[in-house]
Amino acid sequence: MPRRVAAVRPVRPTIRYSRHVAEALRAETVGGIVMLLATVAALVWANTPWSSAYTRLRSYEISPGWLGLGHMDLQHWASGGLLAVFFFIAGLELREELTHGELRDPRDAALPVIAAAAGVVMPAVLFVAVSAGEPGALSGWAVPTATDIAFALAVLAVTFSSCPAPLRAFLLTLAVVDDLIAILIIALFYTDTLRWGPLLAGAALIAVYGALQSRGVRTPWAYVPLAVLAWYFVQRSGIHATVAGVALGMLTSPREPLDGRPTNAEQADHALRPLSAGVCVPVFAFLSAGVALGGPALGAVFGDRVALGVIVGLVVGKFVGVFGGAWTAVRLGLATLGEELHWREIAGVALLAGVGFTVSLLIGGLAYTDPAQFERVTTAVLLASVIASAAATVVFRRRVRQRARQEETVG
């Protein structure tokens, strides 16, 4: 293991950014617990004699013809509608990172950005290597590339509550960059039919939203109709509507008013984060995670190279990519490891990055339209997330004991 490299200069985040990180961690931790409960409820229901009722519920179609959105069942409304709110929050976080956080300085941003990029490439490579030759397998290459920020932060909070603030900030930044890459992947590789008319209308509405933000307009009544219409036209264009969510979030202004009132970004975050963490993501999890876990179902997963590719990509690929990317960046002098960080803690975060629940399931639904294949992929994502969480827990608990011994020695 290479010796820890100290930062050339201490990184002292602004008070505003420290407060933002603390608030985001508290909200996402609670959201992770709620999402976990929703997932367990879906799994229990799907493995009872009443599982057919669960299947009927998530496939219940609500698609008025006048909307022009095609056939939309509850599961599609959750992935295309509710997750747009989740990605709007991701867009807010990315703008916050660029304005006040670790991404505001390229030298500070290098470590999490390089780690996130490598943590996308390596899982995709391993997935392709494991699943090569299976019919239609390559369409799911992006499934194991995403990290679920809510679950990851919840595990970190429970297993390593005394972790240094820079480690939390590293994980938060890593996950935000990961979400941005995931959105770009969805826009570029999972758009089958592009309709230019609705796309241009959606882009125009997003541009108007951004112009009003730049002019300092504060009333939400100007923004809610624009956001809803932008979502609608982007959804009709054939591009997944979560792309609109990220774009709108990034355009929401973090500029502080002269009168000291909260910024537009803070107002939006305050209003929508509880909705995202407490309703949107848990409902999506509930409607997506209900898979059979009996012996035959698990046997089908371990006999399917696509599902195995997902597990290997998330558990092995994420660790190798994130940790290897961070280590390589430091060794080559492209980034520095702060004084409060340790390679063992980075290893724990790299394992935790294999918790790929929300976005992995979203991409899995886009990649595989066959219900049986999607169910095996969903089961693989769940298994990989449990394995990654357990492995990270072991690393973090050992680190807690090491820190306790070091404090006793110093004392």
C-alpha positions as CSV (number, residue, x, y, z in Angstrom):
1,M,0.0,0.0,0.0
2,P,1.6,3.3,-1.0
3,R,2.4,5.9,1.7
4,R,-0.3,8.5,2.3
5,V,0.4,11.7,0.4
6,A,-0.3,14.9,2.3
7,A,-2.0,17.8,0.6
8,V,0.2,20.6,-0.6
9,R,-2.1,23.1,1.0
10,P,-4.9,22.5,3.5
11,V,-8.4,22.5,2.0
12,R,-10.8,24.5,4.2
13,P,-14.4,24.4,2.8
14,T,-16.4,27.5,3.3
15,I,-18.9,27.6,6.2
16,R,-21.7,27.7,3.7
17,Y,-20.4,24.5,2.0
18,S,-19.9,22.7,5.3
19,R,-23.5,23.5,6.3
20,H,-24.7,22.3,2.9
21,V,-22.8,19.0,3.3
22,A,-24.1,18.4,6.8
23,E,-27.7,19.1,5.7
24,A,-27.4,16.9,2.7
25,L,-26.0,14.0,4.7
26,R,-28.8,14.2,7.3
27,A,-31.5,14.3,4.6
28,E,-30.0,11.6,2.4
29,T,-29.4,9.3,5.5
30,V,-33.1,9.5,6.4
31,G,-34.0,9.0,2.8
32,G,-31.8,5.9,2.6
33,I,-33.6,4.4,5.6
34,V,-37.1,5.1,4.1
35,M,-36.0,3.7,0.7
36,L,-34.7,0.6,2.5
37,L,-38.0,0.1,4.2
38,A,-39.8,0.5,0.9
39,T,-37.5,-2.0,-0.7
40,V,-38.1,-4.6,2.0
41,A,-41.9,-4.0,1.8
42,A,-41.7,-4.7,-2.0
43,L,-39.6,-7.8,-1.5
44,V,-41.9,-9.2,1.1
45,W,-45.0,-8.6,-0.9
46,A,-43.5,-10.0,-4.1
47,N,-42.6,-13.2,-2.2
48,T,-46.1,-13.9,-0.7
49,P,-49.0,-15.7,-2.2
50,W,-50.4,-12.3,-3.1
51,S,-47.4,-11.4,-5.4
52,S,-49.8,-11.2,-8.4
53,A,-51.5,-8.2,-6.8
54,Y,-48.1,-6.5,-6.6
55,T,-47.4,-7.2,-10.3
56,R,-50.9,-5.8,-11.2
57,L,-50.2,-2.7,-9.1
58,R,-47.0,-1.7,-10.7
59,S,-48.2,-2.5,-14.2
60,Y,-51.5,-0.5,-13.7
61,E,-51.6,1.9,-16.7
62,I,-52.3,5.6,-16.4
63,S,-51.9,7.0,-19.9
64,P,-54.6,9.5,-21.0
65,G,-54.4,9.7,-24.8
66,W,-54.5,13.5,-24.9
67,L,-51.1,13.6,-23.1
68,G,-49.4,11.9,-26.0
69,L,-46.9,10.0,-23.7
70,G,-47.8,6.5,-24.9
71,H,-48.4,3.6,-22.5
72,M,-47.3,4.7,-19.0
73,D,-47.9,2.3,-16.1
74,L,-47.2,3.2,-12.5
75,Q,-43.6,1.9,-12.7
76,H,-42.9,4.1,-15.7
77,W,-44.5,7.1,-14.0
78,A,-42.2,6.5,-11.0
79,S,-39.0,6.2,-13.1
80,G,-39.8,9.0,-15.6
81,G,-41.7,11.3,-13.3
82,L,-40.8,10.9,-9.6
83,L,-37.1,10.3,-10.4
84,A,-37.0,13.6,-12.3
85,V,-37.3,15.3,-8.8
86,F,-34.5,13.1,-7.5
87,F,-32.3,14.2,-10.4
88,F,-33.3,17.8,-10.0
89,I,-31.8,17.6,-6.5
90,A,-28.7,16.0,-8.0
91,G,-28.5,19.0,-10.4
92,L,-28.8,21.4,-7.4
93,E,-26.0,19.5,-5.6
94,L,-23.8,19.6,-8.7
95,R,-24.3,23.4,-9.0
96,E,-23.5,23.7,-5.3
97,E,-20.3,21.7,-5.7
98,L,-19.3,23.8,-8.7
99,T,-20.0,27.1,-6.9
100,H,-19.1,26.5,-3.3
101,G,-17.8,22.9,-2.9
102,E,-14.9,20.7,-3.9
103,L,-15.5,21.2,-7.7
104,R,-15.0,25.0,-7.5
105,D,-11.2,24.4,-7.7
106,P,-9.9,22.0,-10.3
107,R,-7.1,20.9,-8.0
108,D,-9.5,20.0,-5.2
109,A,-12.0,18.4,-7.7
110,A,-9.4,16.1,-9.3
111,L,-9.5,13.3,-6.8
112,P,-13.3,12.6,-6.6
113,V,-13.8,13.4,-10.3
114,I,-11.1,11.0,-11.5
115,A,-12.2,8.4,-9.0
116,A,-15.8,8.7,-10.2
117,A,-14.8,8.5,-13.9
118,A,-12.7,5.4,-13.3
119,G,-15.6,4.0,-11.2
120,V,-17.8,4.2,-14.3
121,V,-15.4,2.8,-16.8
122,M,-14.2,-0.3,-14.9
123,P,-17.6,-1.7,-14.0
124,A,-18.7,-1.4,-17.7
125,V,-15.5,-3.2,-18.8
126,L,-16.0,-6.1,-16.4
127,F,-19.7,-6.3,-17.2
128,V,-18.9,-6.6,-20.9
129,A,-16.2,-9.2,-20.2
130,V,-18.5,-11.4,-18.0
131,S,-21.6,-11.1,-20.2
132,A,-20.0,-11.3,-23.6
133,G,-21.8,-13.6,-26.0
134,E,-25.2,-13.4,-24.3
135,P,-27.9,-12.2,-26.6
136,G,-28.7,-8.6,-26.0
137,A,-26.3,-8.4,-23.1
138,L,-24.4,-5.3,-24.3
139,S,-27.4,-3.1,-23.9
140,G,-27.0,-3.2,-20.2
141,W,-23.3,-2.2,-20.0
142,A,-24.2,0.9,-18.0
143,V,-26.3,-0.9,-15.3
144,P,-23.4,-1.4,-12.8
145,T,-21.8,2.1,-13.4
146,A,-24.0,4.1,-10.9
147,T,-23.8,4.7,-7.2
148,D,-26.9,5.3,-5.0
149,I,-26.1,8.3,-2.9
150,A,-28.9,7.8,-0.4
151,F,-28.1,4.2,0.4
152,A,-24.4,4.9,0.4
153,L,-24.6,7.8,2.8
154,A,-27.0,5.9,5.1
155,V,-24.5,3.0,5.3
156,L,-21.7,5.4,6.0
157,A,-23.6,7.2,8.7
158,V,-24.5,3.9,10.5
159,T,-21.2,2.2,10.2
160,F,-18.7,5.1,10.5
161,S,-20.5,7.9,12.3
162,S,-17.2,9.4,13.5
163,C,-15.7,9.6,10.0
164,P,-13.9,12.8,9.1
165,A,-15.9,15.5,7.3
166,P,-13.6,15.4,4.2
167,L,-14.5,11.7,3.7
168,R,-18.2,12.5,3.7
169,A,-17.5,15.3,1.3
170,F,-15.5,13.0,-0.9
171,L,-18.3,10.4,-1.1
172,L,-20.9,13.2,-1.7
173,T,-18.9,14.7,-4.5
174,L,-18.1,11.3,-6.0
175,A,-21.8,10.4,-6.1
176,V,-22.8,13.7,-7.6
177,V,-20.3,13.4,-10.4
178,D,-21.4,9.8,-10.8
179,D,-25.0,10.9,-11.2
180,L,-24.0,13.5,-13.9
181,I,-22.2,10.8,-15.9
182,A,-25.2,8.5,-15.5
183,I,-27.5,11.2,-16.9
184,L,-25.2,11.7,-19.9
185,I,-25.2,8.0,-20.5
186,I,-29.0,7.8,-20.4
187,A,-29.3,10.8,-22.8
188,L,-26.7,9.5,-25.3
189,F,-27.2,5.7,-25.2
190,Y,-30.7,5.0,-24.1
191,T,-32.7,7.2,-26.5
192,D,-34.3,5.1,-29.2
193,T,-36.4,7.7,-31.1
194,L,-35.7,11.4,-31.0
195,R,-38.5,13.8,-31.8
196,W,-37.0,17.2,-32.6
197,G,-40.2,19.3,-32.1
198,P,-40.8,18.4,-28.5
199,L,-37.1,18.4,-27.8
200,L,-36.7,22.0,-29.0
201,A,-39.8,23.0,-27.1
202,G,-38.4,21.5,-23.9
203,A,-35.0,23.1,-24.5
204,A,-36.7,26.5,-25.0
205,L,-38.6,26.2,-21.7
206,I,-35.4,25.2,-19.9
207,A,-33.7,28.2,-21.4
208,V,-36.5,30.5,-20.2
209,Y,-36.2,28.9,-16.7
210,G,-32.4,29.7,-16.7
211,A,-32.9,33.2,-17.9
212,L,-35.4,34.0,-15.1
213,Q,-33.0,32.5,-12.6
214,S,-30.2,34.7,-13.9
215,R,-32.4,37.7,-13.6
216,G,-33.1,37.0,-10.0
217,V,-36.8,36.2,-10.3
218,R,-37.7,34.5,-7.0
219,T,-41.4,33.5,-7.1
220,P,-41.9,29.7,-7.5
221,W,-45.1,30.3,-9.4
222,A,-42.9,31.4,-12.4
223,Y,-40.8,28.2,-12.2
224,V,-43.2,25.4,-11.4
225,P,-45.2,25.6,-14.7
226,L,-42.0,26.0,-16.7
227,A,-40.5,22.9,-15.0
228,V,-43.6,20.8,-15.5
229,L,-43.9,21.7,-19.2
230,A,-40.1,21.2,-19.7
231,W,-40.4,17.7,-18.2
232,Y,-43.4,17.0,-20.4
233,F,-41.8,18.0,-23.7
234,V,-38.5,16.3,-22.9
235,Q,-40.4,13.1,-22.0
236,R,-42.3,13.3,-25.4
237,S,-39.1,13.9,-27.3
238,G,-37.9,10.4,-26.5
239,I,-35.1,11.5,-24.2
240,H,-35.6,10.3,-20.6
241,A,-37.2,13.1,-18.6
242,T,-34.7,12.8,-15.8
243,V,-32.3,14.7,-18.1
244,A,-34.6,17.7,-17.8
245,G,-34.5,17.4,-14.0
246,V,-30.7,17.6,-13.9
247,A,-30.7,20.6,-16.4
248,L,-33.3,22.5,-14.3
249,G,-31.4,21.8,-11.1
250,M,-28.1,23.0,-12.5
251,L,-29.7,26.2,-13.8
252,T,-31.3,27.1,-10.4
253,S,-29.4,30.1,-9.1
254,P,-27.2,29.8,-5.9
255,R,-26.6,33.6,-6.0
256,E,-27.2,35.2,-2.6
257,P,-29.8,38.1,-2.5
258,L,-28.6,41.4,-1.1
259,D,-31.3,41.2,1.6
260,G,-29.9,38.0,3.1
261,R,-32.8,35.8,2.1
262,P,-32.2,32.2,1.1
263,T,-31.1,31.7,-2.5
264,N,-33.3,30.2,-5.2
265,A,-31.3,26.9,-4.9
266,E,-31.7,26.8,-1.2
267,Q,-35.5,27.4,-1.4
268,A,-35.9,24.7,-4.0
269,D,-33.7,22.3,-2.0
270,H,-35.7,23.0,1.2
271,A,-39.0,22.4,-0.6
272,L,-38.1,19.4,-2.8
273,R,-35.5,17.4,-0.9
274,P,-37.9,15.9,1.6
275,L,-40.3,15.1,-1.2
276,S,-37.5,13.4,-3.1
277,A,-36.0,11.5,-0.2
278,G,-39.3,10.7,1.5
279,V,-41.7,10.0,-1.4
280,C,-40.2,10.0,-4.9
281,V,-37.3,7.6,-4.4
282,P,-39.0,5.2,-1.9
283,V,-42.0,4.9,-4.3
284,F,-39.7,4.2,-7.2
285,A,-37.9,1.6,-5.0
286,F,-41.2,0.0,-4.0
287,L,-42.4,-0.3,-7.6
288,S,-39.1,-1.6,-8.9
289,A,-37.5,-3.8,-6.3
290,G,-40.2,-6.5,-5.9
291,V,-38.6,-9.6,-7.2
292,A,-38.8,-13.3,-6.3
293,L,-36.0,-14.5,-4.0
294,G,-36.8,-18.2,-3.9
295,G,-34.3,-20.9,-4.8
296,P,-35.2,-21.2,-8.5
297,A,-35.1,-17.4,-8.9
298,L,-31.7,-17.0,-7.3
299,G,-30.5,-20.0,-9.3
300,A,-31.6,-18.2,-12.5
301,V,-29.6,-15.1,-11.4
302,F,-26.4,-17.1,-10.8
303,G,-26.9,-18.9,-14.1
304,D,-27.3,-15.7,-16.1
305,R,-24.1,-14.1,-17.2
306,V,-25.8,-10.7,-17.6
307,A,-26.9,-10.8,-13.9
308,L,-23.4,-12.0,-12.9
309,G,-21.9,-9.2,-14.9
310,V,-24.0,-6.7,-12.9
311,I,-22.8,-8.2,-9.6
312,V,-19.1,-8.3,-10.7
313,G,-19.4,-4.8,-12.1
314,L,-20.8,-3.3,-8.9
315,V,-18.9,-5.2,-6.3
316,V,-15.5,-5.6,-8.0
317,G,-15.6,-3.0,-10.8
318,K,-16.7,-0.1,-8.6
319,F,-14.0,-0.9,-6.0
320,V,-11.2,-1.3,-8.5
321,G,-12.3,1.8,-10.5
322,V,-12.8,4.2,-7.6
323,F,-9.9,3.1,-5.5
324,G,-7.6,2.5,-8.4
325,G,-8.6,5.9,-10.0
326,A,-7.9,7.8,-6.8
327,W,-4.6,6.0,-6.1
328,T,-3.4,6.5,-9.7
329,A,-4.3,10.2,-9.6
330,V,-2.3,10.7,-6.5
331,R,0.7,8.7,-7.7
332,L,0.8,10.7,-10.9
333,G,0.5,14.0,-9.1
334,L,-2.9,14.8,-10.7
335,A,-4.5,15.0,-7.3
336,T,-3.7,15.1,-3.6
337,L,-5.0,13.1,-0.6
338,G,-6.0,15.5,2.2
339,E,-4.4,15.3,5.6
340,E,-7.6,14.0,7.2
341,L,-8.0,11.2,4.7
342,H,-6.5,7.7,4.8
343,W,-6.3,5.1,2.1
344,R,-8.2,2.6,4.2
345,E,-11.1,5.0,4.4
346,I,-10.9,5.6,0.6
347,A,-11.1,1.8,0.2
348,G,-14.3,1.7,2.3
349,V,-15.9,4.4,0.1
350,A,-14.8,2.6,-3.0
351,L,-16.6,-0.5,-1.8
352,L,-19.6,1.5,-0.8
353,A,-19.7,2.9,-4.4
354,G,-20.9,-0.6,-5.4
355,V,-24.3,0.2,-3.8
356,G,-26.0,1.0,-7.1
357,F,-29.7,0.8,-6.3
358,T,-31.7,3.7,-7.7
359,V,-29.9,4.6,-11.0
360,S,-28.9,1.0,-11.7
361,L,-32.5,0.0,-11.6
362,L,-33.5,2.9,-13.8
363,I,-30.9,2.0,-16.4
364,G,-31.8,-1.7,-16.1
365,G,-35.4,-0.8,-17.0
366,L,-34.3,1.1,-20.0
367,A,-31.8,-1.6,-21.2
368,Y,-34.0,-4.7,-20.8
369,T,-37.7,-4.6,-21.7
370,D,-38.1,-8.4,-21.2
371,P,-39.7,-8.7,-17.7
372,A,-37.8,-11.9,-16.8
373,Q,-34.4,-10.4,-17.8
374,F,-35.2,-7.2,-15.9
375,E,-36.2,-9.2,-12.8
376,R,-32.9,-11.1,-12.9
377,V,-31.0,-7.8,-13.3
378,T,-32.9,-6.2,-10.5
379,T,-32.1,-9.2,-8.2
380,A,-28.5,-8.9,-9.2
381,V,-28.4,-5.2,-8.3
382,L,-30.0,-5.9,-4.9
383,L,-27.5,-8.7,-4.2
384,A,-24.6,-6.6,-5.3
385,S,-25.7,-3.7,-3.1
386,V,-26.0,-5.9,0.0
387,I,-22.5,-7.4,-0.7
388,A,-21.0,-4.0,-1.2
389,S,-22.6,-2.6,1.9
390,A,-21.4,-5.6,4.0
391,A,-17.8,-5.3,2.7
392,A,-17.7,-1.5,3.3
393,T,-19.1,-2.1,6.8
394,V,-16.3,-4.5,7.7
395,V,-13.7,-1.9,6.5
396,F,-15.3,1.0,8.3
397,R,-15.8,-0.9,11.6
398,R,-12.1,-1.9,11.5
399,R,-11.2,1.7,10.9
400,V,-13.3,2.8,13.9
401,R,-11.4,0.4,16.1
402,Q,-8.0,1.6,14.7
403,R,-8.9,5.2,15.4
404,A,-10.0,4.3,18.9
405,R,-6.7,2.6,19.6
406,Q,-4.8,5.5,18.2
407,E,-6.7,8.0,20.4
408,E,-6.0,5.8,23.5
409,T,-2.3,5.7,22.6
410,V,-2.2,9.5,22.2
411,G,-4.2,10.0,25.4
